[in-house]
Amino acid sequence: MKKLALLIVLGFSAASSAFPQVKHVEMRVEGMT
Amino acid sequence: MKQHLGRQSGVQSVDVSLLDGKVGIVPKEDARIDPAGLLKATFDSGVSVAEMDITARGKIVRDNSGRLALQTEPNRSFALAPNDQSKALEPLAGTPSIVTVRGWLYKKSAGKKKPEPQGELQLSVLEVQKKE
């Protein structure tokens, strides 16, 4: 049971670190008050 | 505008610098952020966007029409505008390699008073930060 839990945790962490993503967005804007 | 953007899905925080007109958006951990939606929300709030720059991590793929694209999620990709940087990424198309790139997703055309983004946004890669 402990092994299964460990596998699930490892699986989730591997999936989240391998998941491609948009990391940052920056905009230059005009007319902002 | 800050509230408008903060309400968009996937947005963790919005930093606005009035001094230089820059808006920084940090996505949430799951990063299901929609840059096109952010662009539209900004225009809807009455502010004109001069340029939008993103840093994204993903795989290089070819889309249905054979163009290079950066796939950031299983169902989301950004077509790459052809330039020297995108040419350098061409050999990675279809491979499991993951790249982190920074580039323009939108840039205001000169001469237009109130340009609104039309059609598909293309990513002009400025810098390849990392290849994994």
Backbone of each chain as nested JSON, in Angstrom:
{
  "chains": [
    {"id": "A", "residues": [
      {"number": 1, "name": "MET", "atoms": {"N": [0.834, -1.21, 0.0], "CA": [0.0, 0.0, 0.0], "C": [0.864, 1.254, 0.0]}},
      {"number": 2, "name": "LYS", "atoms": {"N": [1.94, 1.205, 0.835], "CA": [2.849, 2.349, 0.904], "C": [3.521, 2.564, -0.445]}},
      {"number": 3, "name": "LYS", "atoms": {"N": [3.877, 1.425, -1.098], "CA": [4.547, 1.5, -2.399], "C": [3.627, 2.156, -3.425]}},
      {"number": 4, "name": "LEU", "atoms": {"N": [2.326, 1.778, -3.366], "CA": [1.352, 2.323, -4.307], "C": [1.239, 3.845, -4.106]}},
      {"number": 5, "name": "ALA", "atoms": {"N": [1.14, 4.258, -2.837], "CA": [1.036, 5.689, -2.527], "C": [2.26, 6.435, -3.046]}},
      {"number": 6, "name": "LEU", "atoms": {"N": [3.428, 5.83, -2.844], "CA": [4.679, 6.455, -3.282], "C": [4.692, 6.596, -4.816]}},
      {"number": 7, "name": "LEU", "atoms": {"N": [4.232, 5.542, -5.492], "CA": [4.188, 5.578, -6.96], "C": [3.258, 6.683, -7.454]}},
      {"number": 8, "name": "ILE", "atoms": {"N": [2.114, 6.83, -6.78], "CA": [1.152, 7.867, -7.182], "C": [1.786, 9.245, -7.012]}},
      {"number": 9, "name": "VAL", "atoms": {"N": [2.432, 9.467, -5.855], "CA": [3.072, 10.764, -5.582], "C": [4.16, 11.042, -6.623]}},
      {"number": 10, "name": "LEU", "atoms": {"N": [4.983, 10.027, -6.894], "CA": [6.063, 10.203, -7.879], "C": [5.499, 10.487, -9.268]}},
      {"number": 11, "name": "GLY", "atoms": {"N": [4.441, 9.78, -9.593], "CA": [3.808, 9.967, -10.905], "C": [3.305, 11.378, -11.079]}},
      {"number": 12, "name": "PHE", "atoms": {"N": [2.644, 11.904, -10.043], "CA": [2.109, 13.268, -10.099], "C": [3.229, 14.285, -10.223]}},
      {"number": 13, "name": "SER", "atoms": {"N": [4.293, 14.109, -9.416], "CA": [5.369, 15.104, -9.476], "C": [6.086, 15.053, -10.818]}},
      {"number": 14, "name": "ALA", "atoms": {"N": [6.261, 13.843, -11.367], "CA": [6.916, 13.743, -12.675], "C": [6.05, 14.4, -13.739]}},
      {"number": 15, "name": "ALA", "atoms": {"N": [4.737, 14.151, -13.676], "CA": [3.838, 14.719, -14.683], "C": [3.836, 16.236, -14.608]}},
      {"number": 16, "name": "SER", "atoms": {"N": [3.801, 16.803, -13.389], "CA": [3.731, 18.258, -13.292], "C": [5.031, 18.914, -13.733]}},
      {"number": 17, "name": "SER", "atoms": {"N": [6.189, 18.256, -13.458], "CA": [7.438, 18.891, -13.86], "C": [7.666, 18.753, -15.369]}},
      {"number": 18, "name": "ALA", "atoms": {"N": [7.1, 17.684, -15.979], "CA": [7.323, 17.473, -17.404], "C": [6.308, 18.228, -18.249]}},
      {"number": 19, "name": "PHE", "atoms": {"N": [5.259, 18.725, -17.641], "CA": [4.189, 19.337, -18.399], "C": [4.619, 20.672, -18.987]}},
      {"number": 20, "name": "PRO", "atoms": {"N": [4.549, 20.795, -20.298], "CA": [4.929, 22.06, -20.915], "C": [3.956, 23.171, -20.514]}},
      {"number": 21, "name": "GLN", "atoms": {"N": [4.433, 24.38, -20.549], "CA": [3.568, 25.457, -20.082], "C": [4.003, 26.849, -20.53]}},
      {"number": 22, "name": "VAL", "atoms": {"N": [3.052, 27.792, -20.376], "CA": [3.374, 29.203, -20.555], "C": [3.875, 29.674, -19.198]}},
      {"number": 23, "name": "LYS", "atoms": {"N": [5.1, 30.163, -19.144], "CA": [5.704, 30.486, -17.851], "C": [5.527, 31.949, -17.451]}},
      {"number": 24, "name": "HIS", "atoms": {"N": [5.514, 32.827, -18.418], "CA": [5.407, 34.253, -18.091], "C": [4.852, 35.015, -19.285]}},
      {"number": 25, "name": "VAL", "atoms": {"N": [4.076, 36.026, -18.999], "CA": [3.545, 36.875, -20.065], "C": [3.837, 38.315, -19.686]}},
      {"number": 26, "name": "GLU", "atoms": {"N": [4.354, 39.085, -20.637], "CA": [4.59, 40.498, -20.36], "C": [4.03, 41.319, -21.508]}},
      {"number": 27, "name": "MET", "atoms": {"N": [3.358, 42.427, -21.164], "CA": [2.806, 43.277, -22.211], "C": [3.307, 44.698, -22.014]}},
      {"number": 28, "name": "ARG", "atoms": {"N": [3.511, 45.37, -23.129], "CA": [3.785, 46.803, -23.057], "C": [2.508, 47.458, -23.562]}},
      {"number": 29, "name": "VAL", "atoms": {"N": [1.93, 48.319, -22.724], "CA": [0.627, 48.882, -23.08], "C": [0.713, 50.397, -23.231]}},
      {"number": 30, "name": "GLU", "atoms": {"N": [-0.297, 50.945, -23.911], "CA": [-0.375, 52.39, -24.123], "C": [-1.748, 52.863, -23.665]}},
      {"number": 31, "name": "GLY", "atoms": {"N": [-1.803, 54.071, -23.152], "CA": [-3.084, 54.654, -22.753], "C": [-3.549, 54.205, -21.387]}},
      {"number": 32, "name": "MET", "atoms": {"N": [-2.605, 53.738, -20.575], "CA": [-2.968, 53.298, -19.221], "C": [-2.886, 54.495, -18.282]}},
      {"number": 33, "name": "THR", "atoms": {"N": [-3.917, 54.658, -17.449], "CA": [-3.908, 55.795, -16.504], "C": [-3.857, 55.291, -15.075]}}
    ]},
    {"id": "B", "residues": [
      {"number": 1, "name": "MET", "atoms": {"N": [-7.867, 47.628, -15.489], "CA": [-7.258, 46.611, -16.334], "C": [-6.701, 45.465, -15.487]}},
      {"number": 2, "name": "LYS", "atoms": {"N": [-6.092, 45.842, -14.348], "CA": [-5.511, 44.824, -13.472], "C": [-6.585, 43.824, -13.027]}},
      {"number": 3, "name": "GLN", "atoms": {"N": [-7.786, 44.384, -12.705], "CA": [-8.882, 43.503, -12.276], "C": [-9.354, 42.633, -13.433]}},
      {"number": 4, "name": "HIS", "atoms": {"N": [-9.461, 43.264, -14.615], "CA": [-9.876, 42.555, -15.822], "C": [-8.972, 41.337, -16.051]}},
      {"number": 5, "name": "LEU", "atoms": {"N": [-7.667, 41.58, -15.977], "CA": [-6.696, 40.513, -16.237], "C": [-6.675, 39.492, -15.113]}},
      {"number": 6, "name": "GLY", "atoms": {"N": [-6.797, 39.985, -13.891], "CA": [-6.755, 39.098, -12.738], "C": [-7.896, 38.093, -12.729]}},
      {"number": 7, "name": "ARG", "atoms": {"N": [-8.998, 38.447, -13.429], "CA": [-10.155, 37.548, -13.479], "C": [-9.994, 36.462, -14.549]}},
      {"number": 8, "name": "GLN", "atoms": {"N": [-9.013, 36.611, -15.425], "CA": [-8.821, 35.612, -16.481], "C": [-8.362, 34.289, -15.879]}},
      {"number": 9, "name": "SER", "atoms": {"N": [-8.8, 33.193, -16.478], "CA": [-8.449, 31.898, -15.903], "C": [-6.942, 31.635, -16.032]}},
      {"number": 10, "name": "GLY", "atoms": {"N": [-6.399, 31.044, -14.998], "CA": [-4.984, 30.668, -15.005], "C": [-4.044, 31.752, -14.533]}},
      {"number": 11, "name": "VAL", "atoms": {"N": [-4.595, 32.944, -14.198], "CA": [-3.717, 34.047, -13.799], "C": [-3.476, 34.018, -12.287]}},
      {"number": 12, "name": "GLN", "atoms": {"N": [-2.2, 33.964, -11.915], "CA": [-1.828, 33.973, -10.5], "C": [-1.731, 35.417, -10.004]}},
      {"number": 13, "name": "SER", "atoms": {"N": [-0.963, 36.241, -10.728], "CA": [-0.818, 37.631, -10.305], "C": [-0.545, 38.534, -11.499]}},
      {"number": 14, "name": "VAL", "atoms": {"N": [-0.886, 39.809, -11.312], "CA": [-0.688, 40.812, -12.359], "C": [0.091, 41.969, -11.744]}},
      {"number": 15, "name": "ASP", "atoms": {"N": [1.226, 42.294, -12.34], "CA": [2.019, 43.431, -11.855], "C": [1.982, 44.527, -12.906]}},
      {"number": 16, "name": "VAL", "atoms": {"N": [1.511, 45.698, -12.487], "CA": [1.405, 46.8, -13.433], "C": [2.41, 47.872, -13.06]}},
      {"number": 17, "name": "SER", "atoms": {"N": [3.214, 48.296, -14.038], "CA": [4.143, 49.383, -13.807], "C": [3.674, 50.582, -14.632]}},
      {"number": 18, "name": "LEU", "atoms": {"N": [3.11, 51.575, -13.946], "CA": [2.569, 52.746, -14.642], "C": [3.677, 53.553, -15.306]}},
      {"number": 19, "name": "LEU", "atoms": {"N": [4.848, 53.518, -14.688], "CA": [5.979, 54.321, -15.15], "C": [6.404, 53.959, -16.577]}},
      {"number": 20, "name": "ASP", "atoms": {"N": [6.601, 52.661, -16.82], "CA": [7.035, 52.279, -18.168], "C": [5.962, 51.549, -18.974]}},
      {"number": 21, "name": "GLY", "atoms": {"N": [4.725, 51.521, -18.447], "CA": [3.624, 50.915, -19.191], "C": [3.753, 49.418, -19.377]}},
      {"number": 22, "name": "LYS", "atoms": {"N": [4.391, 48.754, -18.423], "CA": [4.568, 47.31, -18.56], "C": [3.617, 46.546, -17.631]}},
      {"number": 23, "name": "VAL", "atoms": {"N": [3.119, 45.457, -18.126], "CA": [2.224, 44.606, -17.341], "C": [2.815, 43.198, -17.344]}},
      {"number": 24, "name": "GLY", "atoms": {"N": [3.12, 42.699, -16.18], "CA": [3.665, 41.345, -16.07], "C": [2.596, 40.418, -15.52]}},
      {"number": 25, "name": "ILE", "atoms": {"N": [2.424, 39.283, -16.144], "CA": [1.394, 38.33, -15.702], "C": [2.065, 37.005, -15.362]}},
      {"number": 26, "name": "VAL", "atoms": {"N": [1.83, 36.552, -14.15], "CA": [2.399, 35.272, -13.723], "C": [1.274, 34.244, -13.707]}},
      {"number": 27, "name": "PRO", "atoms": {"N": [1.415, 33.18, -14.496], "CA": [0.371, 32.144, -14.506], "C": [0.392, 31.301, -13.231]}},
      {"number": 28, "name": "LYS", "atoms": {"N": [-0.735, 30.648, -12.978], "CA": [-0.803, 29.712, -11.85], "C": [0.04, 28.49, -12.172]}},
      {"number": 29, "name": "GLU", "atoms": {"N": [0.247, 27.69, -11.148], "CA": [1.07, 26.48, -11.279], "C": [0.632, 25.591, -12.443]}},
      {"number": 30, "name": "ASP", "atoms": {"N": [-0.678, 25.402, -12.608], "CA": [-1.139, 24.5, -13.668], "C": [-0.993, 25.141, -15.054]}},
      {"number": 31, "name": "ALA", "atoms": {"N": [-0.796, 26.484, -15.043], "CA": [-0.438, 27.236, -16.251], "C": [-1.413, 27.127, -17.416]}},
      {"number": 32, "name": "ARG", "atoms": {"N": [-2.67, 26.905, -17.145], "CA": [-3.636, 26.897, -18.241], "C": [-4.057, 28.34, -18.52]}},
      {"number": 33, "name": "ILE", "atoms": {"N": [-3.12, 29.069, -19.072], "CA": [-3.346, 30.489, -19.328], "C": [-3.561, 30.681, -20.827]}},
      {"number": 34, "name": "ASP", "atoms": {"N": [-4.407, 31.642, -21.161], "CA": [-4.717, 31.864, -22.567], "C": [-4.234, 33.26, -22.972]}},
      {"number": 35, "name": "PRO", "atoms": {"N": [-3.049, 33.371, -23.61], "CA": [-2.532, 34.693, -23.973], "C": [-3.486, 35.49, -24.864]}},
      {"number": 36, "name": "ALA", "atoms": {"N": [-4.197, 34.794, -25.772], "CA": [-5.133, 35.503, -26.653], "C": [-6.264, 36.122, -25.831]}},
      {"number": 37, "name": "GLY", "atoms": {"N": [-6.703, 35.397, -24.798], "CA": [-7.752, 35.902, -23.909], "C": [-7.266, 37.108, -23.112]}},
      {"number": 38, "name": "LEU", "atoms": {"N": [-5.99, 37.066, -22.718], "CA": [-5.404, 38.19, -21.962], "C": [-5.326, 39.436, -22.843]}},
      {"number": 39, "name": "LEU", "atoms": {"N": [-4.955, 39.212, -24.094], "CA": [-4.839, 40.314, -25.041], "C": [-6.214, 40.963, -25.251]}},
      {"number": 40, "name": "LYS", "atoms": {"N": [-7.223, 40.11, -25.42], "CA": [-8.577, 40.605, -25.652], "C": [-9.076, 41.351, -24.411]}},
      {"number": 41, "name": "ALA", "atoms": {"N": [-8.812, 40.783, -23.216], "CA": [-9.263, 41.413, -21.974], "C": [-8.625, 42.787, -21.805]}},
      {"number": 42, "name": "THR", "atoms": {"N": [-7.365, 42.916, -22.245], "CA": [-6.671, 44.201, -22.127], "C": [-7.31, 45.218, -23.066]}},
      {"number": 43, "name": "PHE", "atoms": {"N": [-7.551, 44.816, -24.32], "CA": [-8.201, 45.727, -25.264], "C": [-9.6, 46.091, -24.767]}},
      {"number": 44, "name": "ASP", "atoms": {"N": [-10.315, 45.118, -24.21], "CA": [-11.674, 45.369, -23.716], "C": [-11.682, 46.354, -22.556]}},
      {"number": 45, "name": "SER", "atoms": {"N": [-10.55, 46.426, -21.822], "CA": [-10.511, 47.351, -20.69], "C": [-10.14, 48.762, -21.167]}},
      {"number": 46, "name": "GLY", "atoms": {"N": [-10.002, 48.943, -22.485], "CA": [-9.771, 50.277, -23.041], "C": [-8.302, 50.646, -23.168]}},
      {"number": 47, "name": "VAL", "atoms": {"N": [-7.426, 49.678, -22.974], "CA": [-5.993, 49.954, -23.051], "C": [-5.461, 49.306, -24.33]}},
      {"number": 48, "name": "SER", "atoms": {"N": [-4.567, 50.023, -24.998], "CA": [-4.012, 49.507, -26.249], "C": [-2.698, 48.756, -25.965]}},
      {"number": 49, "name": "VAL", "atoms": {"N": [-2.56, 47.579, -26.535], "CA": [-1.35, 46.78, -26.312], "C": [-0.353, 47.058, -27.437]}},
      {"number": 50, "name": "ALA", "atoms": {"N": [0.856, 47.465, -27.075], "CA": [1.888, 47.718, -28.078], "C": [2.589, 46.404, -28.426]}},
      {"number": 51, "name": "GLU", "atoms": {"N": [2.869, 45.61, -27.425], "CA": [3.441, 44.291, -27.695], "C": [3.188, 43.33, -26.551]}},
      {"number": 52, "name": "MET", "atoms": {"N": [3.152, 42.069, -26.886], "CA": [2.983, 41.015, -25.88], "C": [4.105, 40.011, -26.091]}},
      {"number": 53, "name": "ASP", "atoms": {"N": [4.746, 39.732, -25.014], "CA": [5.944, 38.899, -25.048], "C": [5.684, 37.736, -24.089]}},
      {"number": 54, "name": "ILE", "atoms": {"N": [5.948, 36.523, -24.517], "CA": [5.717, 35.393, -23.6], "C": [6.971, 34.523, -23.483]}},
      {"number": 55, "name": "THR", "atoms": {"N": [7.07, 33.875, -22.351], "CA": [8.093, 32.851, -22.164], "C": [7.315, 31.554, -21.991]}},
      {"number": 56, "name": "ALA", "atoms": {"N": [7.582, 30.606, -22.858], "CA": [6.815, 29.369, -22.81], "C": [7.711, 28.163, -23.0]}},
      {"number": 57, "name": "ARG", "atoms": {"N": [7.24, 27.063, -22.436], "CA": [7.986, 25.807, -22.488], "C": [7.111, 24.813, -23.231]}},
      {"number": 58, "name": "GLY", "atoms": {"N": [7.675, 24.131, -24.196], "CA": [6.865, 23.168, -24.921], "C": [7.655, 22.386, -25.934]}},
      {"number": 59, "name": "LYS", "atoms": {"N": [6.914, 21.626, -26.728], "CA": [7.538, 20.797, -27.769], "C": [7.372, 21.49, -29.114]}},
      {"number": 60, "name": "ILE", "atoms": {"N": [8.343, 21.27, -29.982], "CA": [8.234, 21.797, -31.338], "C": [7.511, 20.744, -32.182]}},
      {"number": 61, "name": "VAL", "atoms": {"N": [6.432, 21.174, -32.804], "CA": [5.642, 20.246, -33.62], "C": [5.34, 20.906, -34.968]}},
      {"number": 62, "name": "ARG", "atoms": {"N": [4.754, 20.143, -35.867], "CA": [4.255, 20.726, -37.107], "C": [2.736, 20.674, -37.039]}},
      {"number": 63, "name": "ASP", "atoms": {"N": [2.091, 21.805, -37.372], "CA": [0.629, 21.804, -37.305], "C": [0.053, 21.159, -38.568]}},
      {"number": 64, "name": "ASN", "atoms": {"N": [-1.28, 21.181, -38.669], "CA": [-1.948, 20.502, -39.804], "C": [-1.487, 21.023, -41.159]}},
      {"number": 65, "name": "SER", "atoms": {"N": [-1.102, 22.299, -41.193], "CA": [-0.664, 22.845, -42.488], "C": [0.855, 22.753, -42.668]}},
      {"number": 66, "name": "GLY", "atoms": {"N": [1.516, 22.025, -41.773], "CA": [2.952, 21.796, -41.927], "C": [3.838, 22.882, -41.352]}},
      {"number": 67, "name": "ARG", "atoms": {"N": [3.228, 23.901, -40.739], "CA": [4.034, 24.98, -40.152], "C": [4.569, 24.55, -38.789]}},
      {"number": 68, "name": "LEU", "atoms": {"N": [5.706, 25.139, -38.425], "CA": [6.266, 24.842, -37.096], "C": [5.414, 25.499, -36.028]}},
      {"number": 69, "name": "ALA", "atoms": {"N": [5.286, 24.828, -34.893], "CA": [4.507, 25.387, -33.795], "C": [5.116, 24.937, -32.474]}},
      {"number": 70, "name": "LEU", "atoms": {"N": [4.876, 25.739, -31.449], "CA": [5.298, 25.369, -30.099], "C": [4.061, 24.86, -29.377]}},
      {"number": 71, "name": "GLN", "atoms": {"N": [4.087, 23.588, -29.011], "CA": [2.932, 23.004, -28.317], "C": [3.159, 23.12, -26.819]}},
      {"number": 72, "name": "THR", "atoms": {"N": [2.348, 23.965, -26.177], "CA": [2.541, 24.185, -24.744], "C": [1.641, 23.3, -23.89]}},
      {"number": 73, "name": "GLU", "atoms": {"N": [0.581, 22.815, -24.483], "CA": [-0.336, 21.903, -23.8], "C": [-0.827, 20.933, -24.859]}},
      {"number": 74, "name": "PRO", "atoms": {"N": [-1.384, 19.788, -24.428], "CA": [-1.824, 18.824, -25.443], "C": [-2.761, 19.435, -26.491]}},
      {"number": 75, "name": "ASN", "atoms": {"N": [-3.575, 20.402, -26.077], "CA": [-4.528, 20.961, -27.046], "C": [-4.255, 22.439, -27.341]}},
      {"number": 76, "name": "ARG", "atoms": {"N": [-3.043, 22.91, -27.063], "CA": [-2.738, 24.302, -27.377], "C": [-1.344, 24.432, -27.963]}},
      {"number": 77, "name": "SER", "atoms": {"N": [-1.282, 25.131, -29.088], "CA": [0.029, 25.385, -29.675], "C": [0.036, 26.774, -30.296]}},
      {"number": 78, "name": "PHE", "atoms": {"N": [1.233, 27.328, -30.424], "CA": [1.406, 28.637, -31.029], "C": [2.229, 28.449, -32.302]}},
      {"number": 79, "name": "ALA", "atoms": {"N": [1.679, 28.88, -33.426], "CA": [2.427, 28.788, -34.692], "C": [3.646, 29.695, -34.582]}},
      {"number": 80, "name": "LEU", "atoms": {"N": [4.781, 29.224, -35.084], "CA": [6.006, 30.025, -35.023], "C": [6.158, 30.839, -36.303]}},
      {"number": 81, "name": "ALA", "atoms": {"N": [6.361, 32.141, -36.132], "CA": [6.614, 32.996, -37.296], "C": [7.993, 32.642, -37.829]}},
      {"number": 82, "name": "PRO", "atoms": {"N": [8.143, 32.51, -39.141], "CA": [9.452, 32.12, -39.677], "C": [10.518, 33.193, -39.417]}},
      {"number": 83, "name": "ASN", "atoms": {"N": [11.596, 32.815, -38.766], "CA": [12.778, 33.681, -38.591], "C": [13.982, 32.773, -38.312]}},
      {"number": 84, "name": "ASP", "atoms": {"N": [15.145, 33.378, -38.068], "CA": [16.358, 32.568, -37.863], "C": [16.219, 31.641, -36.655]}},
      {"number": 85, "name": "GLN", "atoms": {"N": [15.597, 32.153, -35.596], "CA": [15.439, 31.345, -34.38], "C": [14.525, 30.143, -34.633]}},
      {"number": 86, "name": "SER", "atoms": {"N": [13.432, 30.379, -35.357], "CA": [12.512, 29.262, -35.602], "C": [13.165, 28.232, -36.539]}},
      {"number": 87, "name": "LYS", "atoms": {"N": [14.022, 28.719, -37.474], "CA": [14.734, 27.783, -38.364], "C": [15.633, 26.86, -37.543]}},
      {"number": 88, "name": "ALA", "atoms": {"N": [16.249, 27.432, -36.504], "CA": [17.15, 26.64, -35.667], "C": [16.379, 25.574, -34.876]}},
      {"number": 89, "name": "LEU", "atoms": {"N": [15.078, 25.818, -34.696], "CA": [14.266, 24.858, -33.932], "C": [13.685, 23.744, -34.829]}},
      {"number": 90, "name": "GLU", "atoms": {"N": [13.766, 23.961, -36.125], "CA": [13.155, 23.028, -37.07], "C": [13.565, 21.561, -36.865]}},
      {"number": 91, "name": "PRO", "atoms": {"N": [14.862, 21.277, -36.621], "CA": [15.238, 19.858, -36.442], "C": [14.565, 19.188, -35.233]}},
      {"number": 92, "name": "LEU", "atoms": {"N": [14.038, 19.998, -34.311], "CA": [13.414, 19.418, -33.111], "C": [11.951, 19.04, -33.336]}},
      {"number": 93, "name": "ALA", "atoms": {"N": [11.406, 19.419, -34.49], "CA": [9.987, 19.142, -34.755], "C": [9.699, 17.651, -34.69]}},
      {"number": 94, "name": "GLY", "atoms": {"N": [8.707, 17.318, -33.895], "CA": [8.3, 15.92, -33.787], "C": [9.15, 15.081, -32.856]}},
      {"number": 95, "name": "THR", "atoms": {"N": [10.17, 15.686, -32.241], "CA": [10.999, 14.944, -31.287], "C": [10.462, 15.207, -29.867]}},
      {"number": 96, "name": "PRO", "atoms": {"N": [10.858, 14.385, -28.896], "CA": [10.352, 14.622, -27.535], "C": [11.048, 15.777, -26.803]}},
      {"number": 97, "name": "SER", "atoms": {"N": [11.989, 16.454, -27.471], "CA": [12.725, 17.551, -26.817], "C": [11.777, 18.665, -26.389]}},
      {"number": 98, "name": "ILE", "atoms": {"N": [12.085, 19.222, -25.223], "CA": [11.291, 20.332, -24.685], "C": [12.172, 21.579, -24.734]}},
      {"number": 99, "name": "VAL", "atoms": {"N": [11.603, 22.675, -25.232], "CA": [12.375, 23.922, -25.281], "C": [11.642, 25.019, -24.506]}},
      {"number": 100, "name": "THR", "atoms": {"N": [12.438, 25.936, -23.972], "CA": [11.861, 27.126, -23.343], "C": [12.264, 28.295, -24.211]}},
      {"number": 101, "name": "VAL", "atoms": {"N": [11.27, 29.008, -24.725], "CA": [11.564, 30.127, -25.617], "C": [10.881, 31.406, -25.137]}},
      {"number": 102, "name": "ARG", "atoms": {"N": [11.462, 32.526, -25.537], "CA": [10.83, 33.818, -25.281], "C": [10.597, 34.454, -26.636]}},
      {"number": 103, "name": "GLY", "atoms": {"N": [9.443, 35.069, -26.793], "CA": [9.167, 35.689, -28.093], "C": [7.953, 36.58, -28.059]}},
      {"number": 104, "name": "TRP", "atoms": {"N": [7.767, 37.313, -29.151], "CA": [6.593, 38.172, -29.296], "C": [5.426, 37.349, -29.776]}},
      {"number": 105, "name": "LEU", "atoms": {"N": [4.331, 37.514, -29.124], "CA": [3.114, 36.871, -29.595], "C": [2.253, 37.909, -30.319]}},
      {"number": 106, "name": "TYR", "atoms": {"N": [2.492, 39.15, -29.98], "CA": [1.736, 40.226, -30.623], "C": [2.585, 41.474, -30.62]}},
      {"number": 107, "name": "LYS", "atoms": {"N": [2.593, 42.158, -31.744], "CA": [3.294, 43.437, -31.815], "C": [2.46, 44.367, -32.665]}},
      {"number": 108, "name": "LYS", "atoms": {"N": [2.222, 45.572, -32.11], "CA": [1.39, 46.555, -32.81], "C": [2.053, 46.966, -34.123]}},
      {"number": 109, "name": "SER", "atoms": {"N": [1.242, 46.986, -35.18], "CA": [1.797, 47.416, -36.464], "C": [1.924, 48.932, -36.455]}},
      {"number": 110, "name": "ALA", "atoms": {"N": [2.953, 49.432, -37.085], "CA": [3.168, 50.875, -37.128], "C": [2.047, 51.528, -37.921]}},
      {"number": 111, "name": "GLY", "atoms": {"N": [1.61, 52.677, -37.444], "CA": [0.623, 53.456, -38.19], "C": [-0.822, 53.213, -37.793]}},
      {"number": 112, "name": "LYS", "atoms": {"N": [-1.089, 52.086, -37.134], "CA": [-2.477, 51.826, -36.758], "C": [-2.769, 52.501, -35.429]}},
      {"number": 113, "name": "LYS", "atoms": {"N": [-3.916, 53.19, -35.376], "CA": [-4.244, 53.906, -34.142], "C": [-4.71, 52.958, -33.05]}},
      {"number": 114, "name": "LYS", "atoms": {"N": [-5.664, 52.125, -33.384], "CA": [-6.145, 51.186, -32.373], "C": [-6.13, 49.772, -32.949]}},
      {"number": 115, "name": "PRO", "atoms": {"N": [-4.959, 49.186, -32.986], "CA": [-4.883, 47.85, -33.573], "C": [-5.469, 46.807, -32.639]}},
      {"number": 116, "name": "GLU", "atoms": {"N": [-6.288, 45.965, -33.173], "CA": [-6.798, 44.865, -32.36], "C": [-6.27, 43.584, -32.977]}},
      {"number": 117, "name": "PRO", "atoms": {"N": [-5.949, 42.629, -32.139], "CA": [-5.423, 41.378, -32.683], "C": [-6.469, 40.692, -33.543]}},
      {"number": 118, "name": "GLN", "atoms": {"N": [-6.056, 40.282, -34.727], "CA": [-6.993, 39.604, -35.615], "C": [-6.429, 38.251, -35.999]}},
      {"number": 119, "name": "GLY", "atoms": {"N": [-7.298, 37.283, -36.038], "CA": [-6.88, 35.952, -36.45], "C": [-5.955, 35.299, -35.438]}},
      {"number": 120, "name": "GLU", "atoms": {"N": [-5.173, 34.368, -35.959], "CA": [-4.308, 33.574, -35.098], "C": [-3.056, 34.359, -34.69]}},
      {"number": 121, "name": "LEU", "atoms": {"N": [-2.638, 34.163, -33.439], "CA": [-1.423, 34.823, -32.964], "C": [-0.233, 33.939, -33.323]}},
      {"number": 122, "name": "GLN", "atoms": {"N": [0.797, 34.553, -33.881], "CA": [2.003, 33.801, -34.213], "C": [3.115, 34.204, -33.259]}},
      {"number": 123, "name": "LEU", "atoms": {"N": [3.891, 33.238, -32.861], "CA": [4.987, 33.507, -31.933], "C": [6.275, 33.745, -32.728]}},
      {"number": 124, "name": "SER", "atoms": {"N": [6.824, 34.966, -32.576], "CA": [8.122, 35.269, -33.2], "C": [9.182, 35.021, -32.149]}},
      {"number": 125, "name": "VAL", "atoms": {"N": [9.92, 33.942, -32.308], "CA": [10.899, 33.571, -31.281], "C": [12.067, 34.553, -31.283]}},
      {"number": 126, "name": "LEU", "atoms": {"N": [12.362, 35.11, -30.103], "CA": [13.482, 36.043, -29.953], "C": [14.691, 35.333, -29.368]}},
      {"number": 127, "name": "GLU", "atoms": {"N": [14.411, 34.349, -28.533], "CA": [15.494, 33.709, -27.786], "C": [15.091, 32.292, -27.385]}},
      {"number": 128, "name": "VAL", "atoms": {"N": [15.992, 31.345, -27.59], "CA": [15.752, 29.988, -27.089], "C": [16.522, 29.904, -25.782]}},
      {"number": 129, "name": "GLN", "atoms": {"N": [15.796, 29.806, -24.683], "CA": [16.452, 29.859, -23.367], "C": [16.993, 28.515, -22.913]}},
      {"number": 130, "name": "LYS", "atoms": {"N": [16.308, 27.458, -23.293], "CA": [16.698, 26.151, -22.78], "C": [16.232, 25.042, -23.713]}},
      {"number": 131, "name": "LYS", "atoms": {"N": [17.071, 24.024, -23.886], "CA": [16.654, 22.828, -24.629], "C": [16.831, 21.646, -23.702]}},
      {"number": 132, "name": "GLU", "atoms": {"N": [15.79, 20.813, -23.565], "CA": [15.887, 19.673, -22.642], "C": [15.725, 18.372, -23.41]}}
    ]}
  ]
}
